[in-house]
Amino acid sequence: MNRKDFLKTCGFGCLAGISTLTLLQSCSTSKILEKEIKGSDILVPLTDFEIKNKGIIEYKKYVIIQNEKLTHPICVYRFDANNYSALFMQCTHQGAELQVFGDKLQCPAHGSEFSNKGSLENGPADRNLRNFPIIIDNGTLKISLK
């Protein structure tokens, strides 16, 4: 194969890969939600955790809540229909915004790790994450920011 054919083949392969990735991302359900603050609460309908797949309802493990009034997002984990945790995604070491990796939150700056309940699992941070109280009321999570 000559250089021109090789580059053409690689170019088409890359284009196909990028197109497939874009298509898959557009089919996935977003876990990042923009929610309004009402009083001192953020209201999150329980249906925001639902994924409907061929008539079967499955549930997201977590959603990330953003609001322009918050300095960092809030990650809300779903353990079952009645148990949730809402964690402020700010590292307790130096304040960097955390990243979610399944059941863990990790600091990209220095590697601190936290559980899905906010417990410190690996430093250099030295304290747990801020955990917001949650009340389930009429199909809605009320996350208190007080």
Phi, psi and chi 1 to 4 in degrees:
 res  aa     phi    psi   chi1   chi2   chi3   chi4
   1 MET       -  133.2  176.8 -177.9  -67.2      -
   2 ASN   -84.0  170.2   65.0   32.3      -      -
   3 ARG   -58.9  -43.4 -175.4  173.1 -173.3  -99.5
   4 LYS   -61.9  -46.5 -177.0  178.4  177.4 -177.3
   5 ASP   -64.7  -38.8  -69.7  -22.6      -      -
   6 PHE   -61.4  -48.8  175.1   75.9      -      -
   7 LEU   -63.6  -38.9  -68.5  173.9      -      -
   8 LYS   -63.4  -45.4 -172.3 -169.6  -69.5 -173.7
   9 THR   -63.1  -45.5  -57.6      -      -      -
  10 CYS   -63.9  -39.9  -72.4      -      -      -
  11 GLY   -61.7  -44.9      -      -      -      -
  12 PHE   -65.4  -37.0  -75.2  128.4      -      -
  13 GLY   -64.1  -44.5      -      -      -      -
  14 CYS   -63.8  -43.5  -72.0      -      -      -
  15 LEU   -61.1  -42.1 -176.4   60.5      -      -
  16 ALA   -64.4  -41.2      -      -      -      -
  17 GLY   -64.0  -44.5      -      -      -      -
  18 ILE   -64.4  -42.5  -69.3  169.5      -      -
  19 SER   -61.9  -43.1  -61.1      -      -      -
  20 THR   -64.1  -44.5  -57.7      -      -      -
  21 LEU   -61.0  -44.7 -177.5   60.2      -      -
  22 THR   -61.5  -43.5  -57.3      -      -      -
  23 LEU   -63.3  -43.8  179.3   62.4      -      -
  24 LEU   -64.4  -40.0  -71.5  174.2      -      -
  25 GLN   -65.9  -36.4  -73.7  178.3  -19.5      -
  26 SER   -70.9  -23.5   67.0      -      -      -
  27 CYS   -83.5  -21.4  -67.3      -      -      -
  28 SER   -74.4  158.6   68.1      -      -      -
  29 THR   -92.0  138.5   56.8      -      -      -
  30 SER   -74.0  137.9  175.8      -      -      -
  31 LYS  -102.7   -3.2  -68.1 -175.6  178.6 -174.3
  32 ILE  -102.7  122.2  -59.8  173.9      -      -
  33 LEU  -122.5  137.9  -51.9  171.4      -      -
  34 GLU   -93.9  116.5 -174.0   72.7   29.6      -
  35 LYS  -122.8  149.4  -68.1  -65.4  178.3 -176.0
  36 GLU   -85.7  145.3 -175.9  177.9  -17.9      -
  37 ILE   -95.1  124.0  -63.1  174.2      -      -
  38 LYS  -114.8  111.2  -65.3 -174.7  179.2 -179.7
  39 GLY    68.2 -118.8      -      -      -      -
  40 SER  -114.1   20.6   61.6      -      -      -
  41 ASP  -123.8  150.7  -63.6  -27.6      -      -
  42 ILE  -106.3  130.0  -66.0  179.6      -      -
  43 LEU  -103.0  126.6  -55.2  179.1      -      -
  44 VAL  -126.6  110.7 -179.0      -      -      -
  45 PRO   -60.8  139.0  -16.9   27.2      -      -
  46 LEU   -60.4  -24.7  -65.9  176.5      -      -
  47 THR   -66.4  -16.3   54.2      -      -      -
  48 ASP   -66.9  -15.1  -76.2  -10.6      -      -
  49 PHE   -92.4  -10.0  -74.1   89.2      -      -
  50 GLU   -80.7  142.0  -68.0 -179.3   -0.3      -
  51 ILE  -125.7  115.9  -57.6  170.2      -      -
  52 LYS   -94.8  122.5  -65.2  178.2 -178.2  166.2
  53 ASN  -132.7  102.7 -174.6   11.4      -      -
  54 LYS    54.5   46.0  -61.9  179.1 -176.4  176.0
  55 GLY    83.3   -5.9      -      -      -      -
  56 ILE  -103.3  133.3  -62.0  170.7      -      -
  57 ILE   -96.1  121.9  -62.9  175.6      -      -
  58 GLU  -114.0  173.0  -63.5  175.1   -4.7      -
  59 TYR  -129.6  140.9  -64.1   92.9      -      -
  60 LYS   -69.6  147.0  -60.5  172.5 -168.8  173.2
  61 LYS   -71.1  -31.8  -74.7 -174.6  176.9 -174.8
  62 TYR  -156.7  161.0   65.8   89.0      -      -
  63 VAL  -132.5  154.5  -64.8      -      -      -
  64 ILE  -112.0  126.0  -62.8  172.0      -      -
  65 ILE  -102.3  129.8  -52.7  -60.8      -      -
  66 GLN  -121.8  150.4  -66.8 -177.8  -32.1      -
  67 ASN  -156.7  141.2 -177.8  -71.9      -      -
  68 GLU   -61.6  -20.9   63.2 -174.2   28.4      -
  69 LYS   -80.8  -14.8  -65.4  178.5 -176.2  174.9
  70 LEU   -91.1  137.8  -61.9  172.3      -      -
  71 THR   -73.7  -27.2   58.7      -      -      -
  72 HIS  -140.2  155.8  -69.1   75.8      -      -
  73 PRO   -69.4  171.0   -7.1   15.7      -      -
  74 ILE  -118.6  129.5  -64.4  171.5      -      -
  75 CYS   -98.5  124.5 -175.4      -      -      -
  76 VAL  -110.8  114.7 -177.5      -      -      -
  77 TYR   -93.4  140.8  -81.8   98.0      -      -
  78 ARG  -108.0  120.9  179.7 -173.2 -170.9  -83.6
  79 PHE   -96.7  -39.9  -58.2  106.3      -      -
  80 ASP  -162.5 -172.7   59.6   44.0      -      -
  81 ALA   -59.0  -23.0      -      -      -      -
  82 ASN  -119.1    1.2  -61.3  -51.7      -      -
  83 ASN  -128.6  120.7  -65.6  -62.3      -      -
  84 TYR  -138.0  158.2  -64.2   81.7      -      -
  85 SER  -132.6  141.8   68.7      -      -      -
  86 ALA  -119.7  116.0      -      -      -      -
  87 LEU  -119.1  132.9  -53.6  169.4      -      -
  88 PHE   -73.3  124.2 -162.6   47.8      -      -
  89 MET   -86.0   47.3  -66.7  177.9   63.3      -
  90 GLN  -118.0  122.3  179.9  179.7   25.2      -
  91 CYS   -62.5  137.8 -175.7      -      -      -
  92 THR   -81.6    0.9   56.8      -      -      -
  93 HIS   -84.9  -65.4  176.6 -128.0      -      -
  94 GLN  -133.6   13.6  -69.1 -175.0  -16.4      -
  95 GLY    86.8    9.7      -      -      -      -
  96 ALA   -67.7  153.4      -      -      -      -
  97 GLU   -76.0  130.6 -174.9  172.3  -47.6      -
  98 LEU   -78.5  159.5  -61.3  173.2      -      -
  99 GLN  -115.2  146.5  -62.5  173.2  -22.6      -
 100 VAL   -97.8  130.1 -179.4      -      -      -
 101 PHE  -129.6   84.7  -66.4  100.5      -      -
 102 GLY    64.5 -115.5      -      -      -      -
 103 ASP   -91.8   12.3  -71.7  -23.9      -      -
 104 LYS  -127.9  151.7  -58.6 -122.4 -175.4 -107.5
 105 LEU  -115.1  135.3  -68.1  107.0      -      -
 106 GLN  -131.1  143.0 -172.7  177.3   48.8      -
 107 CYS   -87.6  122.3  179.5      -      -      -
 108 PRO   -72.7  -17.9   25.9  -31.8      -      -
 109 ALA   -76.7  -49.8      -      -      -      -
 110 HIS  -133.4    4.2  -60.6  106.3      -      -
 111 GLY    88.3    7.1      -      -      -      -
 112 SER   -59.5  144.6  -66.5      -      -      -
 113 GLU  -126.8  143.4  -70.9 -175.3  -15.8      -
 114 PHE  -131.9  149.6  -56.8   87.4      -      -
 115 SER   -78.0  173.8   74.6      -      -      -
 116 ASN   -73.0    1.7   56.7    8.6      -      -
 117 LYS  -112.2    4.6  -65.8 -166.2  178.8 -158.8
 118 GLY    92.3    2.0      -      -      -      -
 119 SER   -75.9  136.3  -60.9      -      -      -
 120 LEU   -66.7  128.2  175.2   65.0      -      -
 121 GLU  -114.3  -24.5  -66.5 -170.7  -17.9      -
 122 ASN  -156.9  129.0 -170.9   24.5      -      -
 123 GLY   -79.9 -177.9      -      -      -      -
 124 PRO   -86.1   -6.9   29.3  -33.5      -      -
 125 ALA   -57.0  154.4      -      -      -      -
 126 ASP  -125.4    9.5   60.6   -1.8      -      -
 127 ARG  -147.5  161.5   29.8 -177.3 -135.6  -74.9
 128 ASN   -68.1  166.5  -64.5  -21.8      -      -
 129 LEU   -75.4  157.4  -64.8  177.8      -      -
 130 ARG   -68.8  129.2 -179.6  172.5  177.5 -166.2
 131 ASN  -115.8  124.2 -160.2  -28.9      -      -
 132 PHE   -91.5  139.7  -63.3   99.0      -      -
 133 PRO   -66.2  143.5  -10.6   19.4      -      -
 134 ILE  -127.3  136.5  -61.6  175.3      -      -
 135 ILE  -121.7  135.6  -64.0  171.8      -      -
 136 ILE   -96.6  121.1  -58.9  172.5      -      -
 137 ASP  -137.0  112.9 -177.3   31.4      -      -
 138 ASN    54.6   48.0 -145.7   13.9      -      -
 139 GLY    77.6   16.0      -      -      -      -
 140 THR  -134.8  138.1  -58.6      -      -      -
 141 LEU   -85.0  128.7  -66.2 -180.0      -      -
 142 LYS  -106.8  109.9  -72.5 -175.2  178.5 -178.4
 143 ILE   -97.7  113.8  -57.5  168.1      -      -
 144 SER   -82.8  125.6  175.0      -      -      -
 145 LEU   -92.5    4.0  -61.0  177.9      -      -
 146 LYS   -69.6      -  -73.8 -175.1  179.3 -180.0
